[in-house]
Amino acid sequence: MADLAIVFHWTPTDCADFSLRELMEWRERARQRSSAEESHGAQPPPPGAARRRR
């Protein structure tokens, strides 16, 4: 449920009536969304990588 709270800003009360299956489905959606957000962030170049100049 912590994943749901972080990603969707839901409280435990918001999830209290979910079945176990629903919790697992929403948790997977939270994982996917969290992974998508991470992949869109700016990543620093690896050490020793050539830098592009304008």
PDBQT receptor file of N, H, CA, C and O in Angstrom, charges set to zero:
ATOM      1  N   MET A   1       0.815  -1.192   0.000  1.00  0.00    +0.000 N 
ATOM      2  CA  MET A   1       0.000   0.000   0.000  1.00  0.00    +0.000 C 
ATOM      3  C   MET A   1       0.859   1.256   0.000  1.00  0.00    +0.000 C 
ATOM      4  O   MET A   1       0.391   2.321  -0.404  1.00  0.00    +0.000 OA
ATOM      5  N   ALA A   2       2.092   1.153   0.440  1.00  0.00    +0.000 N 
ATOM      6  H   ALA A   2       2.473   0.288   0.768  1.00  0.00    +0.000 HD
ATOM      7  CA  ALA A   2       2.968   2.324   0.423  1.00  0.00    +0.000 C 
ATOM      8  C   ALA A   2       3.210   2.799  -1.005  1.00  0.00    +0.000 C 
ATOM      9  O   ALA A   2       3.291   4.001  -1.254  1.00  0.00    +0.000 OA
ATOM     10  N   ASP A   3       3.326   1.861  -1.944  1.00  0.00    +0.000 N 
ATOM     11  H   ASP A   3       3.261   0.884  -1.742  1.00  0.00    +0.000 HD
ATOM     12  CA  ASP A   3       3.511   2.238  -3.349  1.00  0.00    +0.000 C 
ATOM     13  C   ASP A   3       2.335   3.080  -3.836  1.00  0.00    +0.000 C 
ATOM     14  O   ASP A   3       2.524   4.070  -4.543  1.00  0.00    +0.000 OA
ATOM     15  N   LEU A   4       1.137   2.688  -3.460  1.00  0.00    +0.000 N 
ATOM     16  H   LEU A   4       0.984   1.884  -2.885  1.00  0.00    +0.000 HD
ATOM     17  CA  LEU A   4      -0.054   3.424  -3.879  1.00  0.00    +0.000 C 
ATOM     18  C   LEU A   4      -0.080   4.814  -3.248  1.00  0.00    +0.000 C 
ATOM     19  O   LEU A   4      -0.470   5.790  -3.888  1.00  0.00    +0.000 OA
ATOM     20  N   ALA A   5       0.333   4.891  -2.006  1.00  0.00    +0.000 N 
ATOM     21  H   ALA A   5       0.650   4.098  -1.485  1.00  0.00    +0.000 HD
ATOM     22  CA  ALA A   5       0.358   6.181  -1.320  1.00  0.00    +0.000 C 
ATOM     23  C   ALA A   5       1.346   7.130  -1.982  1.00  0.00    +0.000 C 
ATOM     24  O   ALA A   5       1.049   8.312  -2.155  1.00  0.00    +0.000 OA
ATOM     25  N   ILE A   6       2.508   6.629  -2.348  1.00  0.00    +0.000 N 
ATOM     26  H   ILE A   6       2.749   5.669  -2.207  1.00  0.00    +0.000 HD
ATOM     27  CA  ILE A   6       3.535   7.477  -2.946  1.00  0.00    +0.000 C 
ATOM     28  C   ILE A   6       3.162   7.889  -4.363  1.00  0.00    +0.000 C 
ATOM     29  O   ILE A   6       3.256   9.068  -4.706  1.00  0.00    +0.000 OA
ATOM     30  N   VAL A   7       2.746   6.949  -5.180  1.00  0.00    +0.000 N 
ATOM     31  H   VAL A   7       2.670   5.992  -4.901  1.00  0.00    +0.000 HD
ATOM     32  CA  VAL A   7       2.498   7.235  -6.594  1.00  0.00    +0.000 C 
ATOM     33  C   VAL A   7       1.168   7.950  -6.814  1.00  0.00    +0.000 C 
ATOM     34  O   VAL A   7       1.101   8.921  -7.567  1.00  0.00    +0.000 OA
ATOM     35  N   PHE A   8       0.112   7.473  -6.161  1.00  0.00    +0.000 N 
ATOM     36  H   PHE A   8       0.166   6.684  -5.550  1.00  0.00    +0.000 HD
ATOM     37  CA  PHE A   8      -1.222   8.025  -6.404  1.00  0.00    +0.000 C 
ATOM     38  C   PHE A   8      -1.696   8.980  -5.304  1.00  0.00    +0.000 C 
ATOM     39  O   PHE A   8      -2.762   9.584  -5.428  1.00  0.00    +0.000 OA
ATOM     40  N   HIS A   9      -0.916   9.117  -4.237  1.00  0.00    +0.000 N 
ATOM     41  H   HIS A   9      -0.050   8.626  -4.137  1.00  0.00    +0.000 HD
ATOM     42  CA  HIS A   9      -1.270   9.987  -3.107  1.00  0.00    +0.000 C 
ATOM     43  C   HIS A   9      -2.553   9.515  -2.427  1.00  0.00    +0.000 C 
ATOM     44  O   HIS A   9      -3.400  10.322  -2.044  1.00  0.00    +0.000 OA
ATOM     45  N   TRP A  10      -2.682   8.201  -2.284  1.00  0.00    +0.000 N 
ATOM     46  H   TRP A  10      -1.994   7.545  -2.595  1.00  0.00    +0.000 HD
ATOM     47  CA  TRP A  10      -3.841   7.614  -1.625  1.00  0.00    +0.000 C 
ATOM     48  C   TRP A  10      -3.494   7.287  -0.177  1.00  0.00    +0.000 C 
ATOM     49  O   TRP A  10      -2.348   6.971   0.141  1.00  0.00    +0.000 OA
ATOM     50  N   THR A  11      -4.485   7.366   0.683  1.00  0.00    +0.000 N 
ATOM     51  H   THR A  11      -5.416   7.623   0.424  1.00  0.00    +0.000 HD
ATOM     52  CA  THR A  11      -4.313   6.994   2.087  1.00  0.00    +0.000 C 
ATOM     53  C   THR A  11      -4.736   5.534   2.269  1.00  0.00    +0.000 C 
ATOM     54  O   THR A  11      -5.385   4.968   1.390  1.00  0.00    +0.000 OA
ATOM     55  N   PRO A  12      -4.377   4.924   3.395  1.00  0.00    +0.000 N 
ATOM     56  CA  PRO A  12      -4.855   3.562   3.654  1.00  0.00    +0.000 C 
ATOM     57  C   PRO A  12      -6.381   3.472   3.638  1.00  0.00    +0.000 C 
ATOM     58  O   PRO A  12      -6.935   2.452   3.226  1.00  0.00    +0.000 OA
ATOM     59  N   THR A  13      -7.056   4.518   4.077  1.00  0.00    +0.000 N 
ATOM     60  H   THR A  13      -6.606   5.346   4.412  1.00  0.00    +0.000 HD
ATOM     61  CA  THR A  13      -8.520   4.526   4.051  1.00  0.00    +0.000 C 
ATOM     62  C   THR A  13      -9.040   4.431   2.622  1.00  0.00    +0.000 C 
ATOM     63  O   THR A  13     -10.053   3.780   2.369  1.00  0.00    +0.000 OA
ATOM     64  N   ASP A  14      -8.342   5.084   1.682  1.00  0.00    +0.000 N 
ATOM     65  H   ASP A  14      -7.518   5.613   1.887  1.00  0.00    +0.000 HD
ATOM     66  CA  ASP A  14      -8.750   5.026   0.275  1.00  0.00    +0.000 C 
ATOM     67  C   ASP A  14      -8.698   3.602  -0.269  1.00  0.00    +0.000 C 
ATOM     68  O   ASP A  14      -9.458   3.253  -1.171  1.00  0.00    +0.000 OA
ATOM     69  N   CYS A  15      -7.814   2.790   0.270  1.00  0.00    +0.000 N 
ATOM     70  H   CYS A  15      -7.196   3.073   1.003  1.00  0.00    +0.000 HD
ATOM     71  CA  CYS A  15      -7.597   1.432  -0.240  1.00  0.00    +0.000 C 
ATOM     72  C   CYS A  15      -8.250   0.357   0.622  1.00  0.00    +0.000 C 
ATOM     73  O   CYS A  15      -8.175  -0.826   0.292  1.00  0.00    +0.000 OA
ATOM     74  N   ALA A  16      -8.879   0.745   1.704  1.00  0.00    +0.000 N 
ATOM     75  H   ALA A  16      -8.941   1.706   1.972  1.00  0.00    +0.000 HD
ATOM     76  CA  ALA A  16      -9.380  -0.216   2.687  1.00  0.00    +0.000 C 
ATOM     77  C   ALA A  16     -10.384  -1.210   2.119  1.00  0.00    +0.000 C 
ATOM     78  O   ALA A  16     -10.429  -2.356   2.565  1.00  0.00    +0.000 OA
ATOM     79  N   ASP A  17     -11.177  -0.803   1.160  1.00  0.00    +0.000 N 
ATOM     80  H   ASP A  17     -11.140   0.129   0.798  1.00  0.00    +0.000 HD
ATOM     81  CA  ASP A  17     -12.206  -1.690   0.617  1.00  0.00    +0.000 C 
ATOM     82  C   ASP A  17     -11.740  -2.499  -0.585  1.00  0.00    +0.000 C 
ATOM     83  O   ASP A  17     -12.522  -3.262  -1.153  1.00  0.00    +0.000 OA
ATOM     84  N   PHE A  18     -10.479  -2.345  -0.982  1.00  0.00    +0.000 N 
ATOM     85  H   PHE A  18      -9.844  -1.725  -0.520  1.00  0.00    +0.000 HD
ATOM     86  CA  PHE A  18      -9.957  -3.110  -2.114  1.00  0.00    +0.000 C 
ATOM     87  C   PHE A  18      -9.767  -4.569  -1.720  1.00  0.00    +0.000 C 
ATOM     88  O   PHE A  18      -9.367  -4.873  -0.597  1.00  0.00    +0.000 OA
ATOM     89  N   SER A  19     -10.056  -5.455  -2.645  1.00  0.00    +0.000 N 
ATOM     90  H   SER A  19     -10.382  -5.208  -3.558  1.00  0.00    +0.000 HD
ATOM     91  CA  SER A  19      -9.723  -6.867  -2.433  1.00  0.00    +0.000 C 
ATOM     92  C   SER A  19      -8.213  -7.013  -2.611  1.00  0.00    +0.000 C 
ATOM     93  O   SER A  19      -7.545  -6.094  -3.085  1.00  0.00    +0.000 OA
ATOM     94  N   LEU A  20      -7.690  -8.156  -2.235  1.00  0.00    +0.000 N 
ATOM     95  H   LEU A  20      -8.232  -8.903  -1.851  1.00  0.00    +0.000 HD
ATOM     96  CA  LEU A  20      -6.260  -8.403  -2.415  1.00  0.00    +0.000 C 
ATOM     97  C   LEU A  20      -5.890  -8.302  -3.893  1.00  0.00    +0.000 C 
ATOM     98  O   LEU A  20      -4.855  -7.737  -4.244  1.00  0.00    +0.000 OA
ATOM     99  N   ARG A  21      -6.735  -8.847  -4.743  1.00  0.00    +0.000 N 
ATOM    100  H   ARG A  21      -7.576  -9.306  -4.458  1.00  0.00    +0.000 HD
ATOM    101  CA  ARG A  21      -6.481  -8.780  -6.195  1.00  0.00    +0.000 C 
ATOM    102  C   ARG A  21      -6.425  -7.327  -6.665  1.00  0.00    +0.000 C 
ATOM    103  O   ARG A  21      -5.531  -6.956  -7.425  1.00  0.00    +0.000 OA
ATOM    104  N   GLU A  22      -7.375  -6.505  -6.217  1.00  0.00    +0.000 N 
ATOM    105  H   GLU A  22      -8.101  -6.806  -5.600  1.00  0.00    +0.000 HD
ATOM    106  CA  GLU A  22      -7.372  -5.090  -6.612  1.00  0.00    +0.000 C 
ATOM    107  C   GLU A  22      -6.117  -4.376  -6.115  1.00  0.00    +0.000 C 
ATOM    108  O   GLU A  22      -5.522  -3.578  -6.839  1.00  0.00    +0.000 OA
ATOM    109  N   LEU A  23      -5.720  -4.666  -4.881  1.00  0.00    +0.000 N 
ATOM    110  H   LEU A  23      -6.204  -5.314  -4.292  1.00  0.00    +0.000 HD
ATOM    111  CA  LEU A  23      -4.494  -4.063  -4.358  1.00  0.00    +0.000 C 
ATOM    112  C   LEU A  23      -3.289  -4.429  -5.214  1.00  0.00    +0.000 C 
ATOM    113  O   LEU A  23      -2.456  -3.574  -5.515  1.00  0.00    +0.000 OA
ATOM    114  N   MET A  24      -3.195  -5.685  -5.604  1.00  0.00    +0.000 N 
ATOM    115  H   MET A  24      -3.872  -6.380  -5.359  1.00  0.00    +0.000 HD
ATOM    116  CA  MET A  24      -2.066  -6.125  -6.419  1.00  0.00    +0.000 C 
ATOM    117  C   MET A  24      -2.110  -5.493  -7.809  1.00  0.00    +0.000 C 
ATOM    118  O   MET A  24      -1.066  -5.138  -8.357  1.00  0.00    +0.000 OA
ATOM    119  N   GLU A  25      -3.303  -5.348  -8.385  1.00  0.00    +0.000 N 
ATOM    120  H   GLU A  25      -4.151  -5.636  -7.940  1.00  0.00    +0.000 HD
ATOM    121  CA  GLU A  25      -3.425  -4.706  -9.698  1.00  0.00    +0.000 C 
ATOM    122  C   GLU A  25      -3.018  -3.235  -9.627  1.00  0.00    +0.000 C 
ATOM    123  O   GLU A  25      -2.302  -2.747 -10.501  1.00  0.00    +0.000 OA
ATOM    124  N   TRP A  26      -3.471  -2.530  -8.593  1.00  0.00    +0.000 N 
ATOM    125  H   TRP A  26      -4.053  -2.927  -7.883  1.00  0.00    +0.000 HD
ATOM    126  CA  TRP A  26      -3.103  -1.125  -8.444  1.00  0.00    +0.000 C 
ATOM    127  C   TRP A  26      -1.626  -0.973  -8.121  1.00  0.00    +0.000 C 
ATOM    128  O   TRP A  26      -0.991  -0.007  -8.545  1.00  0.00    +0.000 OA
ATOM    129  N   ARG A  27      -1.080  -1.915  -7.376  1.00  0.00    +0.000 N 
ATOM    130  H   ARG A  27      -1.595  -2.700  -7.032  1.00  0.00    +0.000 HD
ATOM    131  CA  ARG A  27       0.345  -1.860  -7.067  1.00  0.00    +0.000 C 
ATOM    132  C   ARG A  27       1.170  -2.000  -8.341  1.00  0.00    +0.000 C 
ATOM    133  O   ARG A  27       2.181  -1.316  -8.503  1.00  0.00    +0.000 OA
ATOM    134  N   GLU A  28       0.749  -2.879  -9.244  1.00  0.00    +0.000 N 
ATOM    135  H   GLU A  28      -0.072  -3.435  -9.113  1.00  0.00    +0.000 HD
ATOM    136  CA  GLU A  28       1.443  -3.044 -10.524  1.00  0.00    +0.000 C 
ATOM    137  C   GLU A  28       1.349  -1.761 -11.347  1.00  0.00    +0.000 C 
ATOM    138  O   GLU A  28       2.327  -1.355 -11.975  1.00  0.00    +0.000 OA
ATOM    139  N   ARG A  29       0.188  -1.126 -11.349  1.00  0.00    +0.000 N 
ATOM    140  H   ARG A  29      -0.606  -1.455 -10.839  1.00  0.00    +0.000 HD
ATOM    141  CA  ARG A  29       0.046   0.150 -12.065  1.00  0.00    +0.000 C 
ATOM    142  C   ARG A  29       0.971   1.209 -11.466  1.00  0.00    +0.000 C 
ATOM    143  O   ARG A  29       1.575   1.999 -12.191  1.00  0.00    +0.000 OA
ATOM    144  N   ALA A  30       1.073   1.217 -10.151  1.00  0.00    +0.000 N 
ATOM    145  H   ALA A  30       0.582   0.575  -9.562  1.00  0.00    +0.000 HD
ATOM    146  CA  ALA A  30       1.972   2.167  -9.490  1.00  0.00    +0.000 C 
ATOM    147  C   ALA A  30       3.418   1.890  -9.881  1.00  0.00    +0.000 C 
ATOM    148  O   ALA A  30       4.186   2.821 -10.124  1.00  0.00    +0.000 OA
ATOM    149  N   ARG A  31       3.794   0.616  -9.944  1.00  0.00    +0.000 N 
ATOM    150  H   ARG A  31       3.171  -0.141  -9.747  1.00  0.00    +0.000 HD
ATOM    151  CA  ARG A  31       5.158   0.259 -10.343  1.00  0.00    +0.000 C 
ATOM    152  C   ARG A  31       5.440   0.725 -11.761  1.00  0.00    +0.000 C 
ATOM    153  O   ARG A  31       6.504   1.278 -12.037  1.00  0.00    +0.000 OA
ATOM    154  N   GLN A  32       4.491   0.503 -12.660  1.00  0.00    +0.000 N 
ATOM    155  H   GLN A  32       3.627   0.053 -12.436  1.00  0.00    +0.000 HD
ATOM    156  CA  GLN A  32       4.674   0.919 -14.050  1.00  0.00    +0.000 C 
ATOM    157  C   GLN A  32       4.795   2.434 -14.159  1.00  0.00    +0.000 C 
ATOM    158  O   GLN A  32       5.650   2.944 -14.884  1.00  0.00    +0.000 OA
ATOM    159  N   ARG A  33       3.952   3.140 -13.449  1.00  0.00    +0.000 N 
ATOM    160  H   ARG A  33       3.257   2.727 -12.860  1.00  0.00    +0.000 HD
ATOM    161  CA  ARG A  33       4.004   4.602 -13.510  1.00  0.00    +0.000 C 
ATOM    162  C   ARG A  33       5.317   5.113 -12.923  1.00  0.00    +0.000 C 
ATOM    163  O   ARG A  33       5.934   6.027 -13.471  1.00  0.00    +0.000 OA
ATOM    164  N   SER A  34       5.735   4.529 -11.822  1.00  0.00    +0.000 N 
ATOM    165  H   SER A  34       5.234   3.787 -11.377  1.00  0.00    +0.000 HD
ATOM    166  CA  SER A  34       6.986   4.943 -11.197  1.00  0.00    +0.000 C 
ATOM    167  C   SER A  34       8.166   4.678 -12.121  1.00  0.00    +0.000 C 
ATOM    168  O   SER A  34       9.072   5.505 -12.221  1.00  0.00    +0.000 OA
ATOM    169  N   SER A  35       8.166   3.544 -12.791  1.00  0.00    +0.000 N 
ATOM    170  H   SER A  35       7.430   2.871 -12.710  1.00  0.00    +0.000 HD
ATOM    171  CA  SER A  35       9.239   3.211 -13.733  1.00  0.00    +0.000 C 
ATOM    172  C   SER A  35       9.230   4.157 -14.921  1.00  0.00    +0.000 C 
ATOM    173  O   SER A  35      10.291   4.553 -15.402  1.00  0.00    +0.000 OA
ATOM    174  N   ALA A  36       8.049   4.525 -15.400  1.00  0.00    +0.000 N 
ATOM    175  H   ALA A  36       7.186   4.203 -15.009  1.00  0.00    +0.000 HD
ATOM    176  CA  ALA A  36       7.942   5.441 -16.536  1.00  0.00    +0.000 C 
ATOM    177  C   ALA A  36       8.480   6.811 -16.163  1.00  0.00    +0.000 C 
ATOM    178  O   ALA A  36       9.151   7.451 -16.973  1.00  0.00    +0.000 OA
ATOM    179  N   GLU A  37       8.198   7.271 -14.956  1.00  0.00    +0.000 N 
ATOM    180  H   GLU A  37       7.652   6.751 -14.298  1.00  0.00    +0.000 HD
ATOM    181  CA  GLU A  37       8.686   8.574 -14.517  1.00  0.00    +0.000 C 
ATOM    182  C   GLU A  37      10.200   8.576 -14.412  1.00  0.00    +0.000 C 
ATOM    183  O   GLU A  37      10.845   9.564 -14.763  1.00  0.00    +0.000 OA
ATOM    184  N   GLU A  38      10.770   7.485 -13.936  1.00  0.00    +0.000 N 
ATOM    185  H   GLU A  38      10.246   6.683 -13.651  1.00  0.00    +0.000 HD
ATOM    186  CA  GLU A  38      12.221   7.396 -13.807  1.00  0.00    +0.000 C 
ATOM    187  C   GLU A  38      12.896   7.414 -15.168  1.00  0.00    +0.000 C 
ATOM    188  O   GLU A  38      13.963   8.011 -15.313  1.00  0.00    +0.000 OA
ATOM    189  N   SER A  39      12.302   6.777 -16.168  1.00  0.00    +0.000 N 
ATOM    190  H   SER A  39      11.436   6.292 -16.050  1.00  0.00    +0.000 HD
ATOM    191  CA  SER A  39      12.931   6.685 -17.480  1.00  0.00    +0.000 C 
ATOM    192  C   SER A  39      12.866   8.005 -18.239  1.00  0.00    +0.000 C 
ATOM    193  O   SER A  39      13.606   8.188 -19.206  1.00  0.00    +0.000 OA
ATOM    194  N   HIS A  40      11.999   8.930 -17.825  1.00  0.00    +0.000 N 
ATOM    195  H   HIS A  40      11.398   8.781 -17.039  1.00  0.00    +0.000 HD
ATOM    196  CA  HIS A  40      11.885  10.214 -18.506  1.00  0.00    +0.000 C 
ATOM    197  C   HIS A  40      12.747  11.293 -17.864  1.00  0.00    +0.000 C 
ATOM    198  O   HIS A  40      12.840  12.405 -18.383  1.00  0.00    +0.000 OA
ATOM    199  N   GLY A  41      13.361  10.978 -16.764  1.00  0.00    +0.000 N 
ATOM    200  H   GLY A  41      13.284  10.074 -16.342  1.00  0.00    +0.000 HD
ATOM    201  CA  GLY A  41      14.199  11.966 -16.095  1.00  0.00    +0.000 C 
ATOM    202  C   GLY A  41      15.540  12.116 -16.784  1.00  0.00    +0.000 C 
ATOM    203  O   GLY A  41      15.988  11.224 -17.504  1.00  0.00    +0.000 OA
ATOM    204  N   ALA A  42      16.165  13.236 -16.558  1.00  0.00    +0.000 N 
ATOM    205  H   ALA A  42      15.801  13.961 -15.973  1.00  0.00    +0.000 HD
ATOM    206  CA  ALA A  42      17.492  13.464 -17.136  1.00  0.00    +0.000 C 
ATOM    207  C   ALA A  42      18.501  12.596 -16.405  1.00  0.00    +0.000 C 
ATOM    208  O   ALA A  42      18.537  12.555 -15.175  1.00  0.00    +0.000 OA
ATOM    209  N   GLN A  43      19.293  11.925 -17.160  1.00  0.00    +0.000 N 
ATOM    210  H   GLN A  43      19.264  11.958 -18.160  1.00  0.00    +0.000 HD
ATOM    211  CA  GLN A  43      20.309  11.049 -16.596  1.00  0.00    +0.000 C 
ATOM    212  C   GLN A  43      21.680  11.671 -16.810  1.00  0.00    +0.000 C 
ATOM    213  O   GLN A  43      21.968  12.150 -17.907  1.00  0.00    +0.000 OA
ATOM    214  N   PRO A  44      22.520  11.676 -15.806  1.00  0.00    +0.000 N 
ATOM    215  CA  PRO A  44      23.867  12.189 -16.006  1.00  0.00    +0.000 C 
ATOM    216  C   PRO A  44      24.645  11.246 -16.910  1.00  0.00    +0.000 C 
ATOM    217  O   PRO A  44      24.397  10.041 -16.898  1.00  0.00    +0.000 OA
ATOM    218  N   PRO A  45      25.582  11.771 -17.695  1.00  0.00    +0.000 N 
ATOM    219  CA  PRO A  45      26.369  10.890 -18.557  1.00  0.00    +0.000 C 
ATOM    220  C   PRO A  45      27.251   9.989 -17.708  1.00  0.00    +0.000 C 
ATOM    221  O   PRO A  45      27.645  10.369 -16.606  1.00  0.00    +0.000 OA
ATOM    222  N   PRO A  46      27.563   8.808 -18.204  1.00  0.00    +0.000 N 
ATOM    223  CA  PRO A  46      28.438   7.920 -17.450  1.00  0.00    +0.000 C 
ATOM    224  C   PRO A  46      29.829   8.536 -17.342  1.00  0.00    +0.000 C 
ATOM    225  O   PRO A  46      30.227   9.317 -18.206  1.00  0.00    +0.000 OA
ATOM    226  N   PRO A  47      30.566   8.196 -16.302  1.00  0.00    +0.000 N 
ATOM    227  CA  PRO A  47      31.917   8.736 -16.146  1.00  0.00    +0.000 C 
ATOM    228  C   PRO A  47      32.770   8.424 -17.377  1.00  0.00    +0.000 C 
ATOM    229  O   PRO A  47      32.752   7.306 -17.891  1.00  0.00    +0.000 OA
ATOM    230  N   GLY A  48      33.504   9.415 -17.834  1.00  0.00    +0.000 N 
ATOM    231  H   GLY A  48      33.519  10.323 -17.416  1.00  0.00    +0.000 HD
ATOM    232  CA  GLY A  48      34.385   9.215 -18.979  1.00  0.00    +0.000 C 
ATOM    233  C   GLY A  48      33.701   9.351 -20.323  1.00  0.00    +0.000 C 
ATOM    234  O   GLY A  48      34.357   9.200 -21.353  1.00  0.00    +0.000 OA
ATOM    235  N   ALA A  49      32.413   9.628 -20.352  1.00  0.00    +0.000 N 
ATOM    236  H   ALA A  49      31.880   9.751 -19.515  1.00  0.00    +0.000 HD
ATOM    237  CA  ALA A  49      31.693   9.757 -21.624  1.00  0.00    +0.000 C 
ATOM    238  C   ALA A  49      32.054  11.084 -22.283  1.00  0.00    +0.000 C 
ATOM    239  O   ALA A  49      32.236  12.098 -21.609  1.00  0.00    +0.000 OA
ATOM    240  N   ALA A  50      32.154  11.062 -23.593  1.00  0.00    +0.000 N 
ATOM    241  H   ALA A  50      32.006  10.239 -24.141  1.00  0.00    +0.000 HD
ATOM    242  CA  ALA A  50      32.449  12.291 -24.332  1.00  0.00    +0.000 C 
ATOM    243  C   ALA A  50      31.256  13.229 -24.242  1.00  0.00    +0.000 C 
ATOM    244  O   ALA A  50      30.107  12.795 -24.329  1.00  0.00    +0.000 OA
ATOM    245  N   ARG A  51      31.529  14.504 -24.068  1.00  0.00    +0.000 N 
ATOM    246  H   ARG A  51      32.462  14.857 -23.996  1.00  0.00    +0.000 HD
ATOM    247  CA  ARG A  51      30.456  15.495 -23.989  1.00  0.00    +0.000 C 
ATOM    248  C   ARG A  51      30.289  16.167 -25.335  1.00  0.00    +0.000 C 
ATOM    249  O   ARG A  51      31.262  16.476 -26.023  1.00  0.00    +0.000 OA
ATOM    250  N   ARG A  52      29.034  16.389 -25.698  1.00  0.00    +0.000 N 
ATOM    251  H   ARG A  52      28.243  16.139 -25.140  1.00  0.00    +0.000 HD
ATOM    252  CA  ARG A  52      28.733  17.081 -26.955  1.00  0.00    +0.000 C 
ATOM    253  C   ARG A  52      28.881  18.580 -26.738  1.00  0.00    +0.000 C 
ATOM    254  O   ARG A  52      28.494  19.107 -25.694  1.00  0.00    +0.000 OA
ATOM    255  N   ARG A  53      29.431  19.248 -27.710  1.00  0.00    +0.000 N 
ATOM    256  H   ARG A  53      29.745  18.820 -28.557  1.00  0.00    +0.000 HD
ATOM    257  CA  ARG A  53      29.563  20.701 -27.635  1.00  0.00    +0.000 C 
ATOM    258  C   ARG A  53      28.657  21.326 -28.666  1.00  0.00    +0.000 C 
ATOM    259  O   ARG A  53      28.438  20.770 -29.743  1.00  0.00    +0.000 OA
ATOM    260  N   ARG A  54      28.135  22.480 -28.330  1.00  0.00    +0.000 N 
ATOM    261  H   ARG A  54      28.312  22.931 -27.456  1.00  0.00    +0.000 HD
ATOM    262  CA  ARG A  54      27.238  23.189 -29.257  1.00  0.00    +0.000 C 
ATOM    263  C   ARG A  54      28.014  24.072 -30.184  1.00  0.00    +0.000 C 
ATOM    264  O   ARG A  54      27.428  24.745 -31.032  1.00  0.00    +0.000 OA
TER     265      ARG A  54
